[in-house]
Amino acid sequence: MRELLHIKDILVDINSSNIEIKFICDEEINKKELEEFYFITKVFKSIHTFSSKMNLNPKLFFNNDEWKMFNNIIENKD
């Protein structure tokens, strides 16, 4: 849970058909530990549910890199 302290900002950009969410983290974050935190999976599933209800295509980024864990979760959810 301490890895949440390293998330400095969350930027959200929504247009007519897409939602882009960027988690801006400092260099001290341990991404693996963050991904193992049970709450992250819940956050990802919530983003997916919201996006589906709003007919938006979601993309999540960890800093400037697409967050593959999110894609894996939503592919397995459907």
Biopython code that builds the backbone (N, CA, C, O; Angstrom):
import numpy as np
from Bio.PDB.StructureBuilder import StructureBuilder

atoms = [
    (1, "MET", "N", (0.813, -1.187, 0.000)),
    (1, "MET", "CA", (0.000, 0.000, 0.000)),
    (1, "MET", "C", (0.862, 1.258, 0.000)),
    (1, "MET", "O", (0.409, 2.310, -0.452)),
    (2, "ARG", "N", (2.049, 1.174, 0.480)),
    (2, "ARG", "CA", (2.901, 2.360, 0.537)),
    (2, "ARG", "C", (3.234, 2.887, -0.850)),
    (2, "ARG", "O", (3.617, 4.047, -1.006)),
    (3, "GLU", "N", (3.088, 2.037, -1.851)),
    (3, "GLU", "CA", (3.382, 2.473, -3.216)),
    (3, "GLU", "C", (2.391, 3.525, -3.698)),
    (3, "GLU", "O", (2.706, 4.302, -4.599)),
    (4, "LEU", "N", (1.225, 3.559, -3.122)),
    (4, "LEU", "CA", (0.238, 4.583, -3.494)),
    (4, "LEU", "C", (0.756, 5.988, -3.214)),
    (4, "LEU", "O", (0.339, 6.946, -3.864)),
    (5, "LEU", "N", (1.650, 6.112, -2.262)),
    (5, "LEU", "CA", (2.228, 7.410, -1.929)),
    (5, "LEU", "C", (3.101, 7.961, -3.052)),
    (5, "LEU", "O", (3.383, 9.158, -3.093)),
    (6, "HIS", "N", (3.524, 7.091, -3.957)),
    (6, "HIS", "CA", (4.394, 7.499, -5.055)),
    (6, "HIS", "C", (3.616, 7.932, -6.290)),
    (6, "HIS", "O", (4.210, 8.379, -7.271)),
    (7, "ILE", "N", (2.288, 7.803, -6.252)),
    (7, "ILE", "CA", (1.464, 8.315, -7.344)),
    (7, "ILE", "C", (1.282, 9.807, -7.104)),
    (7, "ILE", "O", (0.660, 10.219, -6.125)),
    (8, "LYS", "N", (1.824, 10.597, -7.994)),
    (8, "LYS", "CA", (1.827, 12.052, -7.812)),
    (8, "LYS", "C", (0.614, 12.733, -8.438)),
    (8, "LYS", "O", (0.183, 13.790, -7.976)),
    (9, "ASP", "N", (0.068, 12.131, -9.481)),
    (9, "ASP", "CA", (-1.081, 12.734, -10.148)),
    (9, "ASP", "C", (-1.767, 11.682, -11.002)),
    (9, "ASP", "O", (-1.161, 10.681, -11.385)),
    (10, "ILE", "N", (-3.032, 11.918, -11.292)),
    (10, "ILE", "CA", (-3.785, 11.076, -12.213)),
    (10, "ILE", "C", (-4.465, 12.026, -13.189)),
    (10, "ILE", "O", (-5.308, 12.836, -12.804)),
    (11, "LEU", "N", (-4.089, 11.914, -14.446)),
    (11, "LEU", "CA", (-4.631, 12.783, -15.478)),
    (11, "LEU", "C", (-5.677, 12.027, -16.285)),
    (11, "LEU", "O", (-5.445, 10.897, -16.713)),
    (12, "VAL", "N", (-6.817, 12.650, -16.486)),
    (12, "VAL", "CA", (-7.900, 12.009, -17.226)),
    (12, "VAL", "C", (-8.271, 12.899, -18.404)),
    (12, "VAL", "O", (-8.497, 14.100, -18.256)),
    (13, "ASP", "N", (-8.327, 12.279, -19.569)),
    (13, "ASP", "CA", (-8.729, 12.992, -20.778)),
    (13, "ASP", "C", (-9.840, 12.183, -21.449)),
    (13, "ASP", "O", (-9.651, 11.017, -21.796)),
    (14, "ILE", "N", (-10.993, 12.816, -21.625)),
    (14, "ILE", "CA", (-12.140, 12.151, -22.252)),
    (14, "ILE", "C", (-12.523, 12.940, -23.494)),
    (14, "ILE", "O", (-12.677, 14.160, -23.457)),
    (15, "ASN", "N", (-12.674, 12.211, -24.595)),
    (15, "ASN", "CA", (-13.243, 12.840, -25.782)),
    (15, "ASN", "C", (-14.468, 12.026, -26.198)),
    (15, "ASN", "O", (-14.966, 11.232, -25.400)),
    (16, "SER", "N", (-14.946, 12.194, -27.374)),
    (16, "SER", "CA", (-16.214, 11.583, -27.763)),
    (16, "SER", "C", (-16.236, 10.054, -27.685)),
    (16, "SER", "O", (-17.291, 9.470, -27.438)),
    (17, "SER", "N", (-15.105, 9.405, -27.889)),
    (17, "SER", "CA", (-15.129, 7.938, -27.886)),
    (17, "SER", "C", (-14.015, 7.285, -27.067)),
    (17, "SER", "O", (-13.944, 6.058, -26.996)),
    (18, "ASN", "N", (-13.157, 8.076, -26.457)),
    (18, "ASN", "CA", (-12.013, 7.521, -25.719)),
    (18, "ASN", "C", (-11.874, 8.147, -24.342)),
    (18, "ASN", "O", (-12.265, 9.289, -24.101)),
    (19, "ILE", "N", (-11.306, 7.358, -23.460)),
    (19, "ILE", "CA", (-10.879, 7.879, -22.160)),
    (19, "ILE", "C", (-9.431, 7.438, -21.967)),
    (19, "ILE", "O", (-9.091, 6.265, -22.118)),
    (20, "GLU", "N", (-8.603, 8.397, -21.635)),
    (20, "GLU", "CA", (-7.185, 8.134, -21.413)),
    (20, "GLU", "C", (-6.857, 8.558, -19.981)),
    (20, "GLU", "O", (-7.101, 9.695, -19.579)),
    (21, "ILE", "N", (-6.302, 7.622, -19.233)),
    (21, "ILE", "CA", (-5.966, 7.894, -17.835)),
    (21, "ILE", "C", (-4.475, 7.635, -17.654)),
    (21, "ILE", "O", (-3.966, 6.559, -17.968)),
    (22, "LYS", "N", (-3.787, 8.660, -17.134)),
    (22, "LYS", "CA", (-2.341, 8.553, -16.914)),
    (22, "LYS", "C", (-2.045, 8.668, -15.425)),
    (22, "LYS", "O", (-2.376, 9.660, -14.776)),
    (23, "PHE", "N", (-1.418, 7.632, -14.911)),
    (23, "PHE", "CA", (-0.930, 7.643, -13.531)),
    (23, "PHE", "C", (0.503, 8.158, -13.578)),
    (23, "PHE", "O", (1.393, 7.507, -14.125)),
    (24, "ILE", "N", (0.712, 9.328, -13.000)),
    (24, "ILE", "CA", (2.036, 9.936, -12.984)),
    (24, "ILE", "C", (2.682, 9.598, -11.641)),
    (24, "ILE", "O", (2.194, 9.985, -10.579)),
    (25, "CYS", "N", (3.791, 8.868, -11.723)),
    (25, "CYS", "CA", (4.432, 8.347, -10.504)),
    (25, "CYS", "C", (5.885, 8.815, -10.439)),
    (25, "CYS", "O", (6.517, 9.084, -11.460)),
    (26, "ASP", "N", (6.389, 8.904, -9.229)),
    (26, "ASP", "CA", (7.805, 9.267, -9.093)),
    (26, "ASP", "C", (8.677, 8.044, -9.340)),
    (26, "ASP", "O", (8.188, 6.917, -9.418)),
    (27, "GLU", "N", (9.970, 8.288, -9.462)),
    (27, "GLU", "CA", (10.912, 7.220, -9.826)),
    (27, "GLU", "C", (11.122, 6.189, -8.720)),
    (27, "GLU", "O", (11.691, 5.127, -8.972)),
    (28, "GLU", "N", (10.679, 6.478, -7.522)),
    (28, "GLU", "CA", (10.879, 5.547, -6.408)),
    (28, "GLU", "C", (9.804, 4.458, -6.335)),
    (28, "GLU", "O", (9.918, 3.534, -5.529)),
    (29, "ILE", "N", (8.784, 4.554, -7.152)),
    (29, "ILE", "CA", (7.691, 3.596, -7.078)),
    (29, "ILE", "C", (8.156, 2.210, -7.519)),
    (29, "ILE", "O", (8.959, 2.071, -8.442)),
    (30, "ASN", "N", (7.645, 1.213, -6.854)),
    (30, "ASN", "CA", (7.889, -0.170, -7.235)),
    (30, "ASN", "C", (6.616, -0.638, -7.956)),
    (30, "ASN", "O", (5.622, -0.991, -7.322)),
    (31, "LYS", "N", (6.669, -0.632, -9.267)),
    (31, "LYS", "CA", (5.488, -0.957, -10.070)),
    (31, "LYS", "C", (4.972, -2.357, -9.776)),
    (31, "LYS", "O", (3.763, -2.573, -9.698)),
    (32, "LYS", "N", (5.868, -3.292, -9.616)),
    (32, "LYS", "CA", (5.463, -4.677, -9.335)),
    (32, "LYS", "C", (4.679, -4.758, -8.016)),
    (32, "LYS", "O", (3.649, -5.427, -7.936)),
    (33, "GLU", "N", (5.172, -4.081, -7.009)),
    (33, "GLU", "CA", (4.478, -4.075, -5.713)),
    (33, "GLU", "C", (3.112, -3.388, -5.828)),
    (33, "GLU", "O", (2.131, -3.841, -5.240)),
    (34, "LEU", "N", (3.063, -2.314, -6.578)),
    (34, "LEU", "CA", (1.792, -1.625, -6.799)),
    (34, "LEU", "C", (0.795, -2.553, -7.490)),
    (34, "LEU", "O", (-0.373, -2.605, -7.103)),
    (35, "GLU", "N", (1.238, -3.269, -8.486)),
    (35, "GLU", "CA", (0.360, -4.177, -9.227)),
    (35, "GLU", "C", (-0.098, -5.364, -8.376)),
    (35, "GLU", "O", (-1.151, -5.945, -8.638)),
    (36, "GLU", "N", (0.673, -5.717, -7.381)),
    (36, "GLU", "CA", (0.286, -6.816, -6.498)),
    (36, "GLU", "C", (-0.716, -6.382, -5.427)),
    (36, "GLU", "O", (-1.346, -7.220, -4.781)),
    (37, "PHE", "N", (-0.856, -5.093, -5.248)),
    (37, "PHE", "CA", (-1.804, -4.556, -4.267)),
    (37, "PHE", "C", (-3.222, -4.825, -4.769)),
    (37, "PHE", "O", (-3.566, -4.431, -5.884)),
    (38, "TYR", "N", (-4.040, -5.484, -3.967)),
    (38, "TYR", "CA", (-5.365, -5.950, -4.402)),
    (38, "TYR", "C", (-6.253, -4.817, -4.905)),
    (38, "TYR", "O", (-7.098, -5.041, -5.772)),
    (39, "PHE", "N", (-6.083, -3.622, -4.387)),
    (39, "PHE", "CA", (-6.956, -2.512, -4.730)),
    (39, "PHE", "C", (-6.775, -2.062, -6.189)),
    (39, "PHE", "O", (-7.718, -1.556, -6.797)),
    (40, "ILE", "N", (-5.604, -2.238, -6.738)),
    (40, "ILE", "CA", (-5.344, -1.824, -8.121)),
    (40, "ILE", "C", (-6.240, -2.589, -9.087)),
    (40, "ILE", "O", (-6.762, -2.006, -10.037)),
    (41, "THR", "N", (-6.422, -3.862, -8.860)),
    (41, "THR", "CA", (-7.316, -4.652, -9.708)),
    (41, "THR", "C", (-8.733, -4.104, -9.641)),
    (41, "THR", "O", (-9.418, -4.029, -10.661)),
    (42, "LYS", "N", (-9.175, -3.724, -8.461)),
    (42, "LYS", "CA", (-10.510, -3.139, -8.310)),
    (42, "LYS", "C", (-10.613, -1.806, -9.053)),
    (42, "LYS", "O", (-11.630, -1.524, -9.686)),
    (43, "VAL", "N", (-9.578, -1.001, -8.977)),
    (43, "VAL", "CA", (-9.563, 0.276, -9.691)),
    (43, "VAL", "C", (-9.652, 0.028, -11.199)),
    (43, "VAL", "O", (-10.426, 0.687, -11.893)),
    (44, "PHE", "N", (-8.872, -0.906, -11.694)),
    (44, "PHE", "CA", (-8.874, -1.209, -13.126)),
    (44, "PHE", "C", (-10.245, -1.712, -13.574)),
    (44, "PHE", "O", (-10.744, -1.300, -14.621)),
    (45, "LYS", "N", (-10.844, -2.583, -12.803)),
    (45, "LYS", "CA", (-12.171, -3.110, -13.160)),
    (45, "LYS", "C", (-13.221, -2.006, -13.134)),
    (45, "LYS", "O", (-14.133, -1.994, -13.961)),
    (46, "SER", "N", (-13.096, -1.092, -12.198)),
    (46, "SER", "CA", (-14.027, 0.044, -12.124)),
    (46, "SER", "C", (-13.879, 0.959, -13.339)),
    (46, "SER", "O", (-14.872, 1.431, -13.892)),
    (47, "ILE", "N", (-12.660, 1.201, -13.741)),
    (47, "ILE", "CA", (-12.418, 2.019, -14.939)),
    (47, "ILE", "C", (-13.027, 1.333, -16.158)),
    (47, "ILE", "O", (-13.653, 1.980, -16.997)),
    (48, "HIS", "N", (-12.842, 0.046, -16.245)),
    (48, "HIS", "CA", (-13.405, -0.705, -17.372)),
    (48, "HIS", "C", (-14.933, -0.629, -17.370)),
    (48, "HIS", "O", (-15.543, -0.417, -18.418)),
    (49, "THR", "N", (-15.545, -0.799, -16.215)),
    (49, "THR", "CA", (-17.006, -0.746, -16.104)),
    (49, "THR", "C", (-17.523, 0.641, -16.486)),
    (49, "THR", "O", (-18.475, 0.758, -17.257)),
    (50, "PHE", "N", (-16.909, 1.676, -15.959)),
    (50, "PHE", "CA", (-17.292, 3.043, -16.291)),
    (50, "PHE", "C", (-17.170, 3.287, -17.795)),
    (50, "PHE", "O", (-18.078, 3.841, -18.416)),
    (51, "SER", "N", (-16.067, 2.878, -18.363)),
    (51, "SER", "CA", (-15.832, 3.076, -19.795)),
    (51, "SER", "C", (-16.896, 2.368, -20.632)),
    (51, "SER", "O", (-17.395, 2.919, -21.613)),
    (52, "SER", "N", (-17.228, 1.171, -20.244)),
    (52, "SER", "CA", (-18.253, 0.410, -20.969)),
    (52, "SER", "C", (-19.605, 1.104, -20.902)),
    (52, "SER", "O", (-20.295, 1.232, -21.914)),
    (53, "LYS", "N", (-19.982, 1.552, -19.713)),
    (53, "LYS", "CA", (-21.274, 2.231, -19.530)),
    (53, "LYS", "C", (-21.355, 3.528, -20.333)),
    (53, "LYS", "O", (-22.426, 3.916, -20.800)),
    (54, "MET", "N", (-20.225, 4.180, -20.483)),
    (54, "MET", "CA", (-20.184, 5.463, -21.194)),
    (54, "MET", "C", (-19.806, 5.296, -22.674)),
    (54, "MET", "O", (-19.655, 6.278, -23.400)),
    (55, "ASN", "N", (-19.657, 4.045, -23.103)),
    (55, "ASN", "CA", (-19.263, 3.740, -24.492)),
    (55, "ASN", "C", (-17.945, 4.413, -24.873)),
    (55, "ASN", "O", (-17.822, 5.018, -25.938)),
    (56, "LEU", "N", (-16.976, 4.294, -23.989)),
    (56, "LEU", "CA", (-15.644, 4.866, -24.221)),
    (56, "LEU", "C", (-14.612, 3.753, -24.330)),
    (56, "LEU", "O", (-14.745, 2.705, -23.698)),
    (57, "ASN", "N", (-13.599, 3.985, -25.123)),
    (57, "ASN", "CA", (-12.475, 3.053, -25.240)),
    (57, "ASN", "C", (-11.390, 3.493, -24.256)),
    (57, "ASN", "O", (-10.809, 4.567, -24.415)),
    (58, "PRO", "N", (-11.117, 2.672, -23.243)),
    (58, "PRO", "CA", (-10.146, 3.093, -22.226)),
    (58, "PRO", "C", (-8.700, 2.768, -22.598)),
    (58, "PRO", "O", (-8.404, 1.748, -23.219)),
    (59, "LYS", "N", (-7.826, 3.665, -22.197)),
    (59, "LYS", "CA", (-6.378, 3.432, -22.262)),
    (59, "LYS", "C", (-5.785, 3.946, -20.968)),
    (59, "LYS", "O", (-6.046, 5.072, -20.544)),
    (60, "LEU", "N", (-4.979, 3.096, -20.349)),
    (60, "LEU", "CA", (-4.321, 3.482, -19.105)),
    (60, "LEU", "C", (-2.818, 3.517, -19.310)),
    (60, "LEU", "O", (-2.236, 2.699, -20.021)),
    (61, "PHE", "N", (-2.207, 4.512, -18.648)),
    (61, "PHE", "CA", (-0.762, 4.672, -18.758)),
    (61, "PHE", "C", (-0.136, 4.753, -17.375)),
    (61, "PHE", "O", (-0.676, 5.369, -16.457)),
    (62, "PHE", "N", (1.004, 4.118, -17.259)),
    (62, "PHE", "CA", (1.866, 4.241, -16.087)),
    (62, "PHE", "C", (2.993, 5.148, -16.530)),
    (62, "PHE", "O", (3.882, 4.730, -17.272)),
    (63, "ASN", "N", (2.957, 6.388, -16.076)),
    (63, "ASN", "CA", (3.800, 7.445, -16.623)),
    (63, "ASN", "C", (3.512, 7.524, -18.127)),
    (63, "ASN", "O", (2.366, 7.781, -18.497)),
    (64, "ASN", "N", (4.460, 7.323, -18.980)),
    (64, "ASN", "CA", (4.191, 7.449, -20.419)),
    (64, "ASN", "C", (4.029, 6.122, -21.137)),
    (64, "ASN", "O", (3.908, 6.090, -22.361)),
    (65, "ASP", "N", (4.024, 5.035, -20.393)),
    (65, "ASP", "CA", (3.916, 3.712, -21.001)),
    (65, "ASP", "C", (2.525, 3.138, -20.794)),
    (65, "ASP", "O", (1.950, 3.237, -19.710)),
    (66, "GLU", "N", (1.994, 2.537, -21.850)),
    (66, "GLU", "CA", (0.695, 1.897, -21.705)),
    (66, "GLU", "C", (0.791, 0.803, -20.639)),
    (66, "GLU", "O", (1.737, 0.014, -20.622)),
    (67, "TRP", "N", (-0.200, 0.772, -19.758)),
    (67, "TRP", "CA", (-0.160, -0.150, -18.626)),
    (67, "TRP", "C", (-0.739, -1.494, -19.063)),
    (67, "TRP", "O", (-1.955, -1.651, -19.173)),
    (68, "LYS", "N", (0.131, -2.444, -19.307)),
    (68, "LYS", "CA", (-0.262, -3.747, -19.845)),
    (68, "LYS", "C", (-1.158, -4.526, -18.892)),
    (68, "LYS", "O", (-2.032, -5.273, -19.332)),
    (69, "MET", "N", (-0.952, -4.360, -17.614)),
    (69, "MET", "CA", (-1.775, -5.081, -16.648)),
    (69, "MET", "C", (-3.259, -4.737, -16.835)),
    (69, "MET", "O", (-4.116, -5.615, -16.728)),
    (70, "PHE", "N", (-3.559, -3.490, -17.108)),
    (70, "PHE", "CA", (-4.943, -3.073, -17.341)),
    (70, "PHE", "C", (-5.516, -3.816, -18.545)),
    (70, "PHE", "O", (-6.624, -4.348, -18.482)),
    (71, "ASN", "N", (-4.770, -3.851, -19.623)),
    (71, "ASN", "CA", (-5.231, -4.554, -20.822)),
    (71, "ASN", "C", (-5.473, -6.033, -20.541)),
    (71, "ASN", "O", (-6.454, -6.605, -21.015)),
    (72, "ASN", "N", (-4.596, -6.642, -19.786)),
    (72, "ASN", "CA", (-4.763, -8.060, -19.436)),
    (72, "ASN", "C", (-6.030, -8.295, -18.630)),
    (72, "ASN", "O", (-6.739, -9.277, -18.848)),
    (73, "ILE", "N", (-6.310, -7.397, -17.702)),
    (73, "ILE", "CA", (-7.494, -7.545, -16.853)),
    (73, "ILE", "C", (-8.775, -7.392, -17.669)),
    (73, "ILE", "O", (-9.704, -8.185, -17.518)),
    (74, "ILE", "N", (-8.830, -6.386, -18.524)),
    (74, "ILE", "CA", (-10.075, -6.187, -19.267)),
    (74, "ILE", "C", (-10.273, -7.262, -20.346)),
    (74, "ILE", "O", (-11.409, -7.592, -20.686)),
    (75, "GLU", "N", (-9.195, -7.799, -20.873)),
    (75, "GLU", "CA", (-9.334, -8.900, -21.832)),
    (75, "GLU", "C", (-9.894, -10.138, -21.159)),
    (75, "GLU", "O", (-10.658, -10.881, -21.774)),
    (76, "ASN", "N", (-9.528, -10.374, -19.904)),
    (76, "ASN", "CA", (-10.007, -11.548, -19.173)),
    (76, "ASN", "C", (-11.391, -11.332, -18.575)),
    (76, "ASN", "O", (-12.063, -12.294, -18.203)),
    (77, "LYS", "N", (-11.819, -10.091, -18.482)),
    (77, "LYS", "CA", (-13.116, -9.788, -17.873)),
    (77, "LYS", "C", (-14.256, -10.092, -18.821)),
    (77, "LYS", "O", (-15.306, -10.572, -18.394)),
    (78, "ASP", "N", (-14.070, -9.824, -20.084)),
    (78, "ASP", "CA", (-15.150, -10.008, -21.077)),
    (78, "ASP", "C", (-15.420, -11.449, -21.402)),
    (78, "ASP", "O", (-16.296, -11.745, -22.214)),
]
sb = StructureBuilder()
sb.init_structure("model")
sb.init_model(0)
sb.init_chain("A")
sb.init_seg("    ")
for serial, (resi, resn, name, xyz) in enumerate(atoms, 1):
    if name == "N":
        sb.init_residue(resn, " ", resi, " ")
    sb.init_atom(name, np.array(xyz, "f"), 0.0, 1.0, " ", f" {name:<3s}", serial, name[0])
structure = sb.get_structure()
